[in-house]
């Protein structure tokens, strides 16, 4: 039997369909399955707690006029508040379960579709690698020009300090 107690649950689940944990799609799917299992367990707990609290707080049903006289002496219980609280928690958790189910891979995701997706990702990776190599090459050329300019500036400053003429002379051959 469920314990009649008030439970606060954190049902805000993070669902990242394009997860970036670096462990691959299997790990992401396992994470989502674990989240789904936790959400279903939370939903079951909320149903159990809701029934327990509502049973505890609900006024007894009257079977005769004697029971009605006894009930008048008892204070009223906030069953409506509890009903709204648990309805909101259950609805929110059910929505989280739906979101998690929608984030799982579909049945149409066959091996052929996954292979095609991997090929496309590989092509995009190769294109990005080619662009990166081009940028690095241009960066190296720019670095060489900057180093050459700095060397010229350093030579000019040395000639100026040593009193040599400021015009560059051709090296002796």
N, C-alpha and C positions, 0 to 999 in steps of 0.2 A: 504494500500500500504506500502511496506517495506521502511524503512529509508535508504537512501544511505549513509552509513558511514562505516568506516573501523573498524572492530571488531577483537580484539585478544581474543582467547578463550583458556582456559586450558583444553584440551581434554584428558590429561593423566589420565585415570581412573584406580584405583587399583581394581584388581579382584582377590580375594583370595578365591579359591574354598574350602579351608579347614580352613575357618576363625576361629580365636581364640578369639572372643570377649566374650565368655562365655555365650551367650544368646541362643545358640542352633541353629539348622538348619533353623528353621522358620525365626529367626532374620537375619541370613546370607542371606537367599533367599530374604527377604524383602529388605535388603541392596542392593543386586544385582539388584532387580527390580527397586529400586529407582535410582540406577546408570544408568540402562538401560533407564529409562524414561528421566533422565537428558541428557543422550547422544543423544537420539532421538530429544529432544527439542533443543539441541545445533546444531544438524544436520539441523533441520528446520530453525533455526536462520541463520546458515551459508549459506544455500540456498537462503534465503530471502535477506541477505546482499550482497551476490554475485550478484544476479540479480539487486539489486538496484545500486550497485557500477558500474557494467558493463553498465547499462542503462545510468547512469550519465556520464560515461567516454567515451562511444562509440560515434564515429562520426555519425552525422545524415546521413540517406540514401539519396542518390541523386535522385531526381525525374526529374530533367531537367538540362540543362547546367548552368542555373542561380545558382542553389544550389551548383554546383561544384566550381564556382568562389568564392562563399562565404566561402566554406570550406577551400580553400587555405590560407585564411588569419588567420584561427584559428590554434593555436599551437596543435601539436599532443599529445594525451593522452596515458599514459602508460597502456593501456588496457591489453596488454600481461602479464605484471607483475601481475596485479590484477587477471587475469584468472589463472595464475600459483599458486598464493597464495591461492585463494579460492579452486582450485582443490586439492591442497595439504591438506588444512584443512578439506575439505569434505571427501577425501579419508582416512585420519587419523581417523576422527570421525566414519566413516563407519566401519573401521577396529575395533575400540573400541566397536562398537555396536555388531559386529560379535563375538568378544571375550566374551562379557557379555552374549550374547545369548547362546554360547557354555558352559558357566559356570553354567547355570541354570539346575536344575534337569531334567533328561530326562523323557519322557512319560512312558518309560518302568519301571520306579522306582515305583513299586506297593507297597501296604502295606505289602505284604508277603516278598518282597525283603528287605524292610526297617526293618521288624521285624527280619529277618535272620541276617541282618547287625548288629542290636542292640544286638542280642544274641551273635554274635561273639565278639563284643566289650565288652560285659559283661564278657565273658569267659576270654578275654585278661586282663580285669581289675582284675578279681579274681586271675589269675596267677601272675600278677604284685603285688597284695596285699600279696599273699603268699610269694613271693620272698622278699618283703619288711619286712614282719614279721620275716623271717629267718635272714635277715641282722641285724635287730634290736636285735634279740635274741643273735646272735654272738657278736654284739657290746656290749650288756650288760655283757656277759661273759668276754669279753676283758676288760671292764671297771672294773669289780670286781677284775680281776687279777692285773690290774694296781694299783687299790686302795690298794690291799693287799701288793703289792711290795712297794708302797709308805709308808704304815704303818710300814713295816719291816725296811725300810731305816730310818724313823723317830725314831723308837725304838733304832736302832743301834746308831744313832747320839746322842740320849739322854743318852744312856749307856756310850758312849765314853766321853761325856762332864762331866758326873757325876763321872767318874773314875771307873766305874764298869767294870768287864771283858767283852771283846768283844764277847765272845761266849754266845749264848742264853742259858738260863737255863730253865729247865722244870718248869712249874708252880706248885706251891705247891697244892697238893690235899688232 
